[in-house]
Amino acid sequence: MLRVLLADDHKLLREGLRRGLEAAGEEVVAEAANGEEAVELARRFRPDVVLMDLSMPVVDGIEATRRITSESPHARILILTMHDDPARTRAAISAGASGYLTKGTSFVDVLHTIRIVAAGETFLSPALAVAMLRAAEEASVAEDLLSDRQVEILQMVADGLGTKQVARDLGIAQKTVHNHLNAIYRKLDTQSLTHAVVHAVRLGIINLDNA
């Protein structure tokens, strides 16, 4: 019998998962409605598997995953979320998740994956694995297109710095910063700074962790 912690801010979903898991012979040791509760309950109940949503109040699922894997390394984290984009998948795996499923997954497959990760294996749905591979290939092409300085400037702008501050920090002219940004728009085939940042984040070239 596996000991499972459910972490999701939707009570009805937790109740449905609890009924299904208990009917399958597994034990739900606790339920968390936010990431902070998930970390605390994982520490208290020491579950074998934490079934974790990403979009939760107080502390999101990625940060909760990072804390749980640090404090309770015996617990395996399986993400169950509505988000299917490669960037979130990559962030969750980097935080320590052992598996990643979307909420369109059947309960039978969720149960099967819980048992897979509890056995020490990792799991990504085939569709997500293909999406991550394609994103990695696109990112590789984009990184080849952008110079190191262009990536640096785009990251600084994504972190909230204005072009004047970027120029000052890098010791270059503000016009040079604008020239780099225009080159970035052209290379990424985007029309604005916002679109360039979103596209670069999706490809994994930059991140918004510090934004």
Buried (B, 14 or more C-beta within 10 A) or exposed (E): EBBBBBBBBBEEBBEEBBEBBEEBEBBBBBBBBBBBBBBBBBEEBEBBBBBBBBBBEBBBBBBBBBBBBEEBEEBBBBBBBEBBBBBBBBBBBEBBBBBBBBBEEEBEEBBEBBBBBBEEEEBBBEEBBEBBEEBBEBBEEBBEBBBEBBBBBBBBBBBEBEBEBBBEEBEBEBEBBBEBBEBBBEBBEBEEBEEBBBBBBBBBBBBBEEE
